[in-house]
Amino acid sequence: MNSIEVEHLTKKFGDFIAVDDISFQVREGEIFGFLGANGAGKTTAIKMMSGLLRPTSGTAVVAGYDVLTQSKFIKRNIGYMSQRFSLYNDLTVFENMQLFGTIYKIPRRELKNRIMQSLEQLDMTKQANLLVSSIPLGWKQKLAFATAILHKPKIVFLDEPTSGVDPIVRREFWNLIYQTASTGVTILVTTHYMDEAEYCHRVSIMADGKIRLLGTPEELKRQVGVNTINDVFVAYVKH
């Protein structure tokens, strides 16, 4: 079953075509790498799939809802995490999760249980009452991800979530991604770290608003005749 179905999706800003007639599907529980250089059109495409930006043409169905007519239902059924994490530094760890849970209208008693379960899974129960400003970057990253999935979304969009953190923390974060996908949640992730693309079930590579390549990491490496996704990326995007 597909969680995301995109058909001929296009977005123009005046004469500039940011996203140019892209089509692809993402299956339920799949980790889908959405790659491309800066300006390739990835973030614009994600905004359309998230119901935040109306397409110029084409269609997309996300979590079973049409982006053109049912965007408010899409927003309720997705999670989103950017490289800036969207956390409030002057609130505690618990208060941040409580705030986002309230926004998603999770009942108060159930919300408290979900927060404590999440903090236990992250091994952060002792940090519940610390201000977010006082905790390390790696913890902020994991907290932001836990907050993004607190309302149990069907799909999570991760826009360069590991930017600026060290390789060990990045690997721990990817363990969280795998754990979440194993429960049936679909993950669409953008990253500039090509080694992370190797962890994805399938990968697409965008350039100039178009999807140039799509397949499993192994398929793309065989197709281009190289040994790493980084070499695939360089061969297509820089060219």
C-alpha positions in Angstrom: 0.0 0.0 0.0 1.3 3.5 -0.9 1.4 6.2 1.7 2.4 8.9 -0.9 1.3 9.0 -4.5 2.6 11.9 -6.6 1.6 12.4 -10.2 3.0 15.1 -12.5 3.4 17.5 -9.5 4.6 21.0 -10.6 5.2 24.3 -8.9 6.0 27.6 -10.6 6.9 30.9 -9.1 6.3 33.3 -12.0 8.5 32.0 -14.9 10.7 29.9 -12.5 9.8 26.2 -12.3 10.8 25.0 -8.8 9.3 21.5 -9.2 9.0 20.2 -12.7 6.5 17.4 -13.4 7.6 14.9 -10.8 5.9 11.5 -10.2 6.7 8.8 -7.6 5.2 6.6 -4.9 6.3 5.8 -1.4 5.1 2.6 0.3 3.8 2.2 3.8 6.7 1.7 6.3 9.3 2.7 3.7 12.3 4.9 4.4 12.5 7.0 1.2 15.5 9.2 0.6 14.7 12.5 -1.2 18.1 13.8 -2.4 19.3 16.8 -4.3 21.6 19.8 -4.2 20.4 23.1 -2.7 17.8 24.6 -5.0 16.9 21.2 -6.6 13.3 21.6 -5.5 13.1 19.2 -2.5 11.8 21.5 0.1 9.2 23.0 -2.3 8.0 19.4 -3.1 7.8 18.6 0.6 5.7 21.7 1.3 3.3 20.7 -1.4 3.0 17.1 0.0 2.5 18.5 3.5 -0.4 20.7 2.4 1.5 23.9 3.0 1.9 25.0 -0.6 -0.6 24.6 -3.4 0.7 22.9 -6.6 0.6 24.8 -9.9 -0.5 21.5 -11.5 -0.5 17.8 -11.0 -1.8 15.8 -8.0 -0.6 14.1 -4.8 -2.3 11.9 -2.3 -0.7 11.8 1.1 -1.9 9.5 3.9 -5.0 8.9 1.8 -5.8 12.6 1.4 -5.7 14.9 -1.7 -3.3 17.8 -1.3 -5.6 20.0 -3.4 -8.8 19.5 -1.4 -8.0 17.9 1.9 -4.8 19.6 3.1 -6.1 20.0 6.7 -6.5 16.3 7.0 -3.0 15.7 5.7 -1.6 18.1 8.4 -3.2 15.9 11.1 -1.7 12.7 9.8 1.9 13.7 9.2 4.9 14.6 11.4 7.5 17.1 10.3 11.1 17.8 11.6 13.5 20.2 10.1 17.2 20.8 10.7 16.2 23.7 13.1 14.2 21.2 15.2 11.4 23.6 16.0 11.9 23.3 19.8 11.5 26.1 22.3 14.7 26.7 24.3 12.9 28.4 27.2 10.6 25.5 27.8 11.6 22.2 29.5 11.8 18.9 27.6 8.5 17.8 29.0 6.8 21.2 28.3 7.9 21.1 24.7 6.3 17.7 24.2 3.3 18.8 26.1 2.9 21.9 23.9 3.0 20.0 20.6 0.8 17.2 22.0 -1.8 19.9 22.9 -1.6 21.4 19.4 -2.5 18.0 18.0 -5.4 17.7 20.5 -4.1 14.5 22.3 -6.2 14.0 25.5 -4.4 15.3 28.6 -4.1 11.9 30.4 -3.1 10.1 27.3 -0.6 12.8 26.4 1.2 12.5 29.7 1.5 8.7 29.2 2.8 9.1 25.7 5.4 11.7 26.7 6.7 9.5 29.6 6.9 6.5 27.3 8.8 8.5 24.7 11.2 9.9 27.2 11.8 6.4 28.6 12.6 5.1 25.1 15.0 7.9 24.6 16.6 7.3 28.0 15.7 11.0 28.9 13.4 10.6 31.8 15.9 12.3 34.1 16.1 15.3 31.7 12.3 15.8 31.6 12.5 19.0 33.7 15.6 20.5 32.1 15.3 23.5 29.8 15.9 22.5 26.2 18.6 25.2 26.0 20.7 23.3 28.5 20.7 19.9 26.8 23.2 18.7 24.1 22.5 19.0 20.4 22.2 15.2 20.0 19.5 15.1 22.6 17.6 18.0 21.1 17.7 16.1 17.8 16.2 12.9 19.3 13.6 15.0 21.3 12.5 16.8 18.1 12.0 13.5 16.4 10.0 12.1 19.3 7.9 15.2 19.4 7.2 14.9 15.6 5.8 11.4 16.1 4.0 12.0 19.4 0.6 12.2 17.7 1.3 8.9 15.9 1.3 10.1 12.3 1.2 7.8 9.3 4.0 9.7 7.6 7.0 11.7 8.9 8.9 14.2 6.8 12.5 14.8 7.9 14.1 17.8 6.2 17.9 17.4 6.8 17.3 16.3 10.4 21.0 15.4 11.1 22.6 18.6 9.9 25.5 19.6 12.2 25.7 16.6 14.5 28.6 14.1 14.8 28.6 10.6 13.1 27.8 8.7 16.3 24.7 10.8 17.0 23.6 10.5 13.4 23.8 6.7 13.7 21.8 6.7 16.9 19.2 8.9 15.2 19.0 6.5 12.3 18.3 3.7 14.7 15.2 5.7 15.8 14.2 6.1 12.2 14.4 2.3 11.7 12.5 1.6 14.9 9.7 4.0 13.7 9.5 2.6 10.2 9.3 -0.9 11.6 5.9 0.0 13.1 4.5 0.9 9.7 5.2 4.7 9.7 6.5 6.0 6.4 9.6 8.1 6.5 10.6 10.6 3.8 14.0 12.1 4.5 16.2 14.7 2.9 19.9 14.7 3.7 23.2 16.0 2.4 25.1 13.1 3.9 25.4 10.6 1.2 26.3 7.8 3.6 22.9 8.2 5.1 21.3 7.6 1.7 22.7 4.1 1.9 20.4 3.4 4.9 17.2 4.2 2.8 15.1 1.5 1.2 14.8 3.6 -1.9 16.3 6.9 -3.1 15.3 9.6 -5.5 17.8 12.2 -6.8 16.4 15.6 -7.9 18.2 18.2 -10.1 16.7 21.4 -11.6 13.2 20.5 -10.3 13.1 17.1 -11.9 13.6 13.6 -10.4 16.6 12.2 -12.4 17.0 8.9 -10.7 14.9 6.6 -8.5 15.6 3.2 -7.1 17.2 1.3 -4.3 20.8 2.3 -3.4 22.1 -0.9 -5.0 20.1 -0.4 -8.2 21.3 3.2 -8.6 25.0 2.2 -8.1 24.7 -0.6 -10.6 22.9 1.7 -13.1 25.6 4.4 -12.9 28.5 1.9 -12.5 29.9 3.3 -9.3 30.4 2.0 -5.7 28.7 4.6 -3.6 25.6 6.8 -3.6 27.9 9.8 -3.3 29.4 8.9 -6.7 25.9 8.5 -8.1 25.0 11.9 -6.8 28.1 13.6 -8.2 27.7 11.9 -11.6 24.1 13.2 -12.0 23.7 16.4 -10.0 27.1 18.0 -10.8 26.8 17.0 -14.5 
